[in-house]
Amino acid sequence: SKGQTLPRVLADVLNMPVLVPELKEGSSMGAALCAAVGSGSFNSFNEAVAAMVHWERELVPHPDRVEAYQALYEQWLKLAPQVYGPEAIGEV
């Protein structure tokens, strides 16, 4: 996807860095990686990815947003069983 919002939210929600690839067409890159390995151009997917996938930027979590998302998640954990039933979220 070409959007910038989802990677930013992922970094903050997961509280971990997110790498944004230069190439925005993930399906075509996946097909190219498979073709490169299948044709013998690379010995492994790890080797193909190292050579073919390039990163545009790394988004690091923003501490204030991480804290805000964590607070929202804790609220959800309390409310979800009331809305969806006690088995809705399983064990956390």
DSSP file (Angstrom, degrees, kcal/mol; ACC not computed):
  #  RESIDUE AA STRUCTURE BP1 BP2  ACC     N-H-->O    O-->H-N    N-H-->O    O-->H-N    TCO  KAPPA ALPHA  PHI   PSI    X-CA   Y-CA   Z-CA
    1    1 A S              0   0    0      0, 0.0    24,-0.0     0, 0.0     0, 0.0   0.000 360.0 360.0 360.0 147.3    0.0    0.0    0.0
    2    2 A K        +     0   0    0      2,-0.0    23,-0.0    23,-0.0    22,-0.0   0.547 360.0 109.2 -89.4  -7.8    1.2    3.5   -0.7
    3    3 A G        -     0   0    0      1,-0.1     0, 0.0     2,-0.0     0, 0.0  -0.271  55.7-155.1 -69.8 156.2   -0.4    5.0    2.4
    4    4 A Q  S  > S+     0   0    0      2,-0.1     4,-1.2     3,-0.1    -1,-0.1   0.544  80.3  73.8-105.2 -12.0    1.7    6.2    5.3
    5    5 A T  H  > S+     0   0    0      2,-0.2     4,-2.7     1,-0.2     5,-0.2   0.940  90.7  53.1 -72.2 -47.7   -0.9    5.9    8.0
    6    6 A L  H  > S+     0   0    0      1,-0.2     4,-2.9     2,-0.2     5,-0.2   0.921 109.3  47.0 -59.8 -48.3   -0.9    2.1    8.4
    7    7 A P  H  > S+     0   0    0      0, 0.0     4,-2.2     0, 0.0    -1,-0.2   0.891 113.4  50.6 -60.7 -35.8    2.8    1.6    8.9
    8    8 A R  H  X S+     0   0    0     -4,-1.2     4,-1.8     2,-0.2    -2,-0.2   0.933 112.7  45.4 -64.9 -46.0    2.8    4.5   11.4
    9    9 A V  H  X S+     0   0    0     -4,-2.7     4,-3.3     1,-0.2     5,-0.3   0.905 111.1  53.9 -65.0 -41.6   -0.1    3.0   13.4
   10   10 A L  H  X S+     0   0    0     -4,-2.9     4,-2.7    -5,-0.2     5,-0.3   0.922 107.5  50.4 -58.6 -44.9    1.5   -0.5   13.3
   11   11 A A  H  X>S+     0   0    0     -4,-2.2     5,-1.3    -5,-0.2     4,-0.8   0.910 116.5  41.6 -59.5 -42.4    4.8    0.9   14.8
   12   12 A D  H  <5S+     0   0    0     -4,-1.8    -2,-0.2     2,-0.2    -1,-0.2   0.905 117.4  44.9 -74.6 -42.3    2.9    2.6   17.6
   13   13 A V  H  <5S+     0   0    0     -4,-3.3    -2,-0.2     1,-0.2    -3,-0.2   0.917 121.4  38.2 -68.4 -43.4    0.4   -0.2   18.3
   14   14 A L  H  <5S-     0   0    0     -4,-2.7    -1,-0.2    -5,-0.3    -2,-0.2   0.615 100.8-135.6 -83.2 -12.2    3.0   -3.0   18.2
   15   15 A N  T  <5 +     0   0    0     -4,-0.8    -3,-0.2    -5,-0.3    -4,-0.1   0.925  69.0 102.1  55.2  48.6    5.6   -0.8   19.9
   16   16 A M  S   <S-     0   0    0     -5,-1.3    -1,-0.2    -6,-0.3    -2,-0.2  -0.986  80.6 -85.9-153.9 154.5    8.3   -1.9   17.5
   17   17 A P        -     0   0    0      0, 0.0     2,-0.4     0, 0.0    43,-0.2  -0.294  37.0-153.8 -63.0 146.9   10.0   -0.5   14.4
   18   18 A V  E     -A   59   0A   0     41,-2.4    41,-3.1   -11,-0.0     2,-0.4  -0.991   5.9-143.5-124.0 126.6    8.3   -1.0   11.1
   19   19 A L  E     -A   58   0A   0     -2,-0.4    39,-0.2    39,-0.2    36,-0.0  -0.766   9.9-151.6 -89.8 133.0   10.3   -1.0    7.8
   20   20 A V  E     -A   57   0A   0     37,-3.1    36,-3.1    -2,-0.4    37,-1.3  -0.919  17.3-133.5-105.5 120.0    8.6    0.6    4.8
   21   21 A P  E     -A   55   0A   0      0, 0.0    34,-0.3     0, 0.0     5,-0.0  -0.366   7.1-133.4 -73.9 152.0    9.7   -0.9    1.5
   22   22 A E  S    S+     0   0    0     32,-2.9     2,-0.5    -2,-0.1    33,-0.1   0.931  95.7  66.0 -64.9 -45.8   10.6    1.2   -1.5
   23   23 A L        -     0   0    0     31,-0.5    33,-0.1     1,-0.1    -1,-0.1  -0.679  67.1-167.0 -82.1 123.6    8.5   -0.9   -3.8
   24   24 A K        +     0   0    0     -2,-0.5     2,-1.2     1,-0.1     3,-0.2   0.541  67.8  85.7 -89.5  -7.4    4.8   -0.6   -2.9
   25   25 A E     >  +     0   0    0      1,-0.2     4,-1.8     2,-0.1     5,-0.2  -0.691  51.6 172.5 -96.4  83.7    3.6   -3.5   -5.0
   26   26 A G  H  > S+     0   0    0     -2,-1.2     4,-2.5     1,-0.2    -1,-0.2   0.838  72.8  55.7 -62.6 -36.5    4.1   -6.4   -2.5
   27   27 A S  H  > S+     0   0    0      1,-0.2     4,-2.1     2,-0.2    -1,-0.2   0.919 108.9  46.2 -65.2 -43.0    2.4   -9.0   -4.7
   28   28 A S  H  > S+     0   0    0      2,-0.2     4,-2.3     1,-0.2    -1,-0.2   0.871 112.3  51.2 -69.0 -34.7    4.6   -8.4   -7.7
   29   29 A M  H  X S+     0   0    0     -4,-1.8     4,-2.6     2,-0.2    -2,-0.2   0.914 108.8  51.7 -66.7 -41.1    7.7   -8.4   -5.5
   30   30 A G  H  X S+     0   0    0     -4,-2.5     4,-2.3     1,-0.2    -2,-0.2   0.911 110.8  47.8 -60.3 -42.3    6.7  -11.7   -4.0
   31   31 A A  H  X S+     0   0    0     -4,-2.1     4,-2.5     2,-0.2    -1,-0.2   0.906 111.7  50.2 -64.8 -41.5    6.2  -13.2   -7.5
   32   32 A A  H  X S+     0   0    0     -4,-2.3     4,-2.5     2,-0.2    -2,-0.2   0.892 109.9  50.7 -64.7 -39.3    9.6  -11.9   -8.6
   33   33 A L  H  X S+     0   0    0     -4,-2.6     4,-2.3     2,-0.2     5,-0.2   0.924 111.1  48.3 -63.5 -44.4   11.3  -13.4   -5.5
   34   34 A C  H  X S+     0   0    0     -4,-2.3     4,-3.0     1,-0.2    -2,-0.2   0.918 113.0  48.1 -61.6 -43.5    9.7  -16.7   -6.2
   35   35 A A  H  X S+     0   0    0     -4,-2.5     4,-2.2     1,-0.2     6,-0.3   0.899 110.5  51.5 -64.3 -40.3   10.8  -16.6   -9.8
   36   36 A A  H  <>S+     0   0    0     -4,-2.5     5,-1.5     2,-0.2     6,-1.3   0.905 116.1  39.8 -65.3 -41.4   14.3  -15.6   -8.9
   37   37 A V  H ><5S+     0   0    0     -4,-2.3     3,-1.1     4,-0.2    -2,-0.2   0.920 115.9  51.6 -72.6 -43.7   14.7  -18.5   -6.4
   38   38 A G  H 3<5S+     0   0    0     -4,-3.0    -2,-0.2     1,-0.3    -1,-0.2   0.831 109.0  50.4 -62.8 -33.0   12.8  -21.0   -8.7
   39   39 A S  T 3<5S-     0   0    0     -4,-2.2    -1,-0.3    -5,-0.2    -2,-0.2   0.563 116.7-112.6 -82.9  -7.6   15.0  -20.1  -11.7
   40   40 A G  T < 5S+     0   0    0     -3,-1.1    -3,-0.2    -4,-0.4    -2,-0.1   0.509  82.1 125.3  89.5   4.5   18.2  -20.6   -9.6
   41   41 A S  S   <S+     0   0    0     -5,-1.5     2,-0.3    -6,-0.3    -4,-0.2   0.828  83.3  24.8 -64.0 -29.8   19.2  -17.0   -9.7
   42   42 A F  S    S-     0   0    0     -6,-1.3    -2,-0.3    -9,-0.1    -1,-0.1  -0.970  72.6-139.8-132.4 149.7   19.3  -17.1   -5.9
   43   43 A N  S    S+     0   0    0     -2,-0.3     2,-0.3     1,-0.1    -1,-0.1   0.687  83.6   9.7 -81.8 -19.6   19.9  -20.2   -3.7
   44   44 A S  S  > S-     0   0    0      1,-0.1     4,-2.1    -4,-0.0     5,-0.1  -0.970  72.3-110.3-153.6 164.2   17.3  -19.1   -1.1
   45   45 A F  H  > S+     0   0    0     -2,-0.3     4,-3.1     2,-0.2     5,-0.2   0.877 118.0  57.0 -66.0 -36.9   14.5  -16.7   -0.3
   46   46 A N  H  > S+     0   0    0      1,-0.2     4,-2.3     2,-0.2    -1,-0.2   0.919 108.6  46.2 -59.9 -42.4   16.7  -15.0    2.3
   47   47 A E  H  > S+     0   0    0      2,-0.2     4,-1.6     1,-0.2    -1,-0.2   0.913 113.7  48.4 -65.7 -43.1   19.4  -14.4   -0.3
   48   48 A A  H  X S+     0   0    0     -4,-2.1     4,-2.7     2,-0.2     5,-0.3   0.920 112.1  48.7 -64.3 -44.1   16.8  -13.1   -2.9
   49   49 A V  H  X S+     0   0    0     -4,-3.1     4,-2.4     1,-0.2    -2,-0.2   0.924 108.7  53.7 -62.5 -44.0   15.2  -10.7   -0.3
   50   50 A A  H  < S+     0   0    0     -4,-2.3    -1,-0.2    -5,-0.2    -2,-0.2   0.859 118.0  36.6 -59.1 -35.3   18.6   -9.4    0.8
   51   51 A A  H  < S+     0   0    0     -4,-1.6    -1,-0.2    -5,-0.1    -2,-0.2   0.806 127.5  31.5 -86.5 -31.3   19.5   -8.6   -2.9
   52   52 A M  H  < S+     0   0    0     -4,-2.7     2,-0.5    -5,-0.2    -3,-0.2   0.733  98.8  77.3-106.5 -24.8   16.1   -7.4   -4.2
   53   53 A V     <  -     0   0    0     -4,-2.4     2,-0.4    -5,-0.3    -1,-0.0  -0.779  56.3-175.9 -96.2 127.5   14.1   -5.8   -1.3
   54   54 A H        -     0   0    0     -2,-0.5   -32,-2.9   -31,-0.0   -31,-0.5  -0.944  18.5-130.8-124.3 143.9   15.1   -2.2   -0.4
   55   55 A W  E     -A   21   0A   0     -2,-0.4     3,-0.1   -34,-0.3   -36,-0.0  -0.776  10.5-165.0-102.4 135.3   13.7   -0.2    2.4
   56   56 A E  E    S-     0   0A   0    -36,-3.1     2,-0.3    -2,-0.4    -1,-0.1   0.890  71.8 -28.8 -78.6 -44.8   12.5    3.4    2.1
   57   57 A R  E     -A   20   0A   0    -37,-1.3   -37,-3.1     2,-0.0     2,-0.5  -0.986  52.0-119.7-165.4 165.9   12.5    4.2    5.8
   58   58 A E  E     -A   19   0A   0     -2,-0.3     2,-0.6   -39,-0.2   -39,-0.2  -0.977  21.7-152.3-117.1 128.2   12.1    2.8    9.3
   59   59 A L  E     -A   18   0A   0    -41,-3.1   -41,-2.4    -2,-0.5   -43,-0.1  -0.889  10.5-159.0-101.8 122.4    9.4    4.1   11.5
   60   60 A V        -     0   0    0     -2,-0.6   -48,-0.1   -43,-0.2   -49,-0.1  -0.734  31.3 -92.9 -98.0 150.1   10.1    3.8   15.2
   61   61 A P        -     0   0    0      0, 0.0   -49,-0.1     0, 0.0    -1,-0.1  -0.282  31.0-130.9 -61.4 142.8    7.3    3.9   17.8
   62   62 A H    >>  -     0   0    0    -54,-0.2     4,-2.5     1,-0.1     3,-0.6  -0.874  15.4-141.0 -94.2 117.5    6.3    7.3   19.2
   63   63 A P  H 3> S+     0   0    0      0, 0.0     4,-2.3     0, 0.0     5,-0.2   0.828  97.6  51.5 -53.0 -40.9    6.2    6.8   23.0
   64   64 A D  H 3> S+     0   0    0      1,-0.2     4,-1.9     2,-0.2     5,-0.1   0.905 113.5  44.3 -64.7 -40.1    3.2    9.0   23.6
   65   65 A R  H <> S+     0   0    0     -3,-0.6     4,-2.8     2,-0.2     5,-0.2   0.867 110.1  55.4 -73.1 -35.6    1.1    7.1   21.0
   66   66 A V  H  X S+     0   0    0     -4,-2.5     4,-2.3     1,-0.2    -2,-0.2   0.944 109.9  47.1 -58.5 -46.9    2.3    3.7   22.3
   67   67 A E  H  X S+     0   0    0     -4,-2.3     4,-2.0    -5,-0.2    -2,-0.2   0.899 112.2  49.7 -61.8 -42.4    1.1    4.7   25.7
   68   68 A A  H  X S+     0   0    0     -4,-1.9     4,-2.1     2,-0.2    -2,-0.2   0.923 111.9  47.1 -64.8 -45.2   -2.3    5.9   24.3
   69   69 A Y  H  X S+     0   0    0     -4,-2.8     4,-2.5     1,-0.2    -1,-0.2   0.882 110.4  53.3 -64.9 -37.3   -2.8    2.7   22.3
   70   70 A Q  H  X S+     0   0    0     -4,-2.3     4,-2.3    -5,-0.2    -1,-0.2   0.906 108.6  49.7 -63.8 -41.1   -1.9    0.6   25.3
   71   71 A A  H  X S+     0   0    0     -4,-2.0     4,-1.8     2,-0.2    -2,-0.2   0.903 111.4  49.0 -64.1 -40.9   -4.5    2.4   27.5
   72   72 A L  H  X S+     0   0    0     -4,-2.1     4,-2.4     2,-0.2    -2,-0.2   0.899 110.1  51.6 -64.9 -40.3   -7.1    1.9   24.8
   73   73 A Y  H  X S+     0   0    0     -4,-2.5     4,-2.5     1,-0.2    -2,-0.2   0.911 107.9  51.5 -63.3 -42.2   -6.3   -1.8   24.5
   74   74 A E  H  X S+     0   0    0     -4,-2.3     4,-1.3     1,-0.2    -1,-0.2   0.882 110.0  49.9 -63.0 -37.7   -6.6   -2.2   28.3
   75   75 A Q  H  X S+     0   0    0     -4,-1.8     4,-2.1     2,-0.2     3,-0.3   0.918 109.9  51.1 -63.6 -43.5  -10.1   -0.6   28.1
   76   76 A W  H  X S+     0   0    0     -4,-2.4     4,-3.2     1,-0.2    -2,-0.2   0.904 104.6  56.9 -61.2 -41.9  -11.0   -3.0   25.3
   77   77 A L  H  < S+     0   0    0     -4,-2.5    -1,-0.2     1,-0.2    -2,-0.2   0.851 110.9  44.7 -58.2 -34.1   -9.9   -6.0   27.4
   78   78 A K  H  < S+     0   0    0     -4,-1.3     4,-0.4    -3,-0.3    -1,-0.2   0.862 120.5  38.5 -76.7 -36.6  -12.3   -4.9   30.1
   79   79 A L  H >X S+     0   0    0     -4,-2.1     4,-1.7     1,-0.1     3,-0.8   0.813  98.3  74.2 -86.8 -31.8  -15.2   -4.2   27.8
   80   80 A A  H 3X>S+     0   0    0     -4,-3.2     4,-3.5     1,-0.3     5,-0.5   0.874  93.8  52.0 -55.8 -45.3  -15.0   -6.9   25.2
   81   81 A P  H 3>5S+     0   0    0      0, 0.0     4,-1.3     0, 0.0    -1,-0.3   0.854 110.0  51.0 -61.8 -31.4  -16.3   -9.7   27.4
   82   82 A Q  H <45S+     0   0    0     -3,-0.8    -2,-0.2    -4,-0.4    -3,-0.1   0.844 119.6  35.5 -71.5 -32.9  -19.3   -7.6   28.2
   83   83 A V  H  <5S+     0   0    0     -4,-1.7    -3,-0.2    -3,-0.2    -1,-0.1   0.897 133.9  22.4 -86.2 -45.2  -20.1   -6.9   24.6
   84   84 A Y  H  <5S-     0   0    0     -4,-3.5    -2,-0.2     1,-0.3     3,-0.2   0.511 115.6 -93.8-105.7  -7.7  -19.1  -10.2   23.0
   85   85 A G    ><< -     0   0    0     -4,-1.3     3,-1.7    -5,-0.5     4,-0.3  -0.194  43.8 -74.9 106.6 157.6  -19.3  -12.7   25.8
   86   86 A P  T 3  S+     0   0    0      0, 0.0     3,-0.4     0, 0.0     4,-0.2   0.752 128.9  50.9 -62.7 -26.2  -16.7  -14.0   28.3
   87   87 A E  T 3  S+     0   0    0      1,-0.2     3,-0.3    -3,-0.2    -2,-0.1   0.452  82.4  99.7 -89.1   0.5  -15.0  -16.3   25.8
   88   88 A A  S <  S+     0   0    0     -3,-1.7    -1,-0.2     1,-0.2    -3,-0.0   0.840  92.2  26.4 -59.7 -39.3  -14.6  -13.5   23.2
   89   89 A I  S    S-     0   0    0     -3,-0.4    -1,-0.2    -4,-0.3    -2,-0.1   0.509  92.6-152.5-106.9  -4.5  -11.0  -12.7   23.9
   90   90 A G        -     0   0    0     -3,-0.3     2,-0.4    -4,-0.2    -1,-0.2  -0.256  53.7 -21.5  66.4-157.5   -9.7  -15.9   25.3
   91   91 A E              0   0    0      1,-0.1    -4,-0.0    -4,-0.1     0, 0.0  -0.735 360.0 360.0 -90.7 134.3   -6.8  -15.8   27.6
   92   92 A V              0   0    0     -2,-0.4    -1,-0.1   -15,-0.0    -2,-0.1   0.338 360.0 360.0-119.3 360.0   -4.6  -12.8   27.6
